[in-house]
Amino acid sequence: MALRPLKHVQPQVHVDAFIDEQCIIIGDVHIDADSSVWPYSVVRGDVNHIRIGHSTSIQDGSILHVSHKNTSNPAGYPLIIGDQVTVGHRTILHGCIIGNRVLVGMGSTIMDDVVIEDDVMIAANSLVTPGKRLVSGFLYAGSPARQKRPLTEAELSSLTYMADNYVNLKNQYLAQDLT
């Protein structure tokens, strides 16, 4: 895995996390226990910080970045991802806050200053435009993403199931003797 410090700040990865060797993780990034970052993903905490909670998967080819601090926005936009979040393949997350038990569908883009509450599903290839708030318990889809309908009990349960599935998969990868 490529962990690159920037300005003397080293990425912090929990010992129980899985980071594929084909990833790049730069700067002020913290990745919690049981999380995973899969091949060809970039997690770039160079101009602000990135925090990834526990049991969260960042799937292949995803790009995670932040917005810098400036005079009009002194805090900038860090990227905060909660627990048990499943981020689908080829997703872009930029300077947003994602709650717990969220599915971000493959190929989606979540932009600056977006807040996604807990227990949300975002359909594949959705675009969540800056400053939006996605409220808990709903499916969102489209470009721009719009609230489509309440999640079913089965869908709500699947959010935890998907996260647990990736924890099990990362454990299989960590258990391999690759030498």
ZINOR-V697426 format. One record per helix or strand. SS is the DSSP state (h for helix, s for strand). FROM is the first residue (numbers start at 1). LEN is the number of residues. Records with the same first field share a line. If there is no record, write none. Layout:
BEGIN
SS = FROM-LEN / FROM-LEN
END
This chain:
BEGIN
s = 2-3 / 6-1 / 9-1 / 12-2 / 18-2 / 24-8 / 36-2 / 42-11 / 57-2 / 63-3 / 67-1 / 77-1 / 79-3 / 86-2 / 92-3 / 97-2 / 102-3 / 109-2 / 115-2 / 120-3 / 127-2 / 133-2 / 138-6 / 145-6
h = 153-23
END
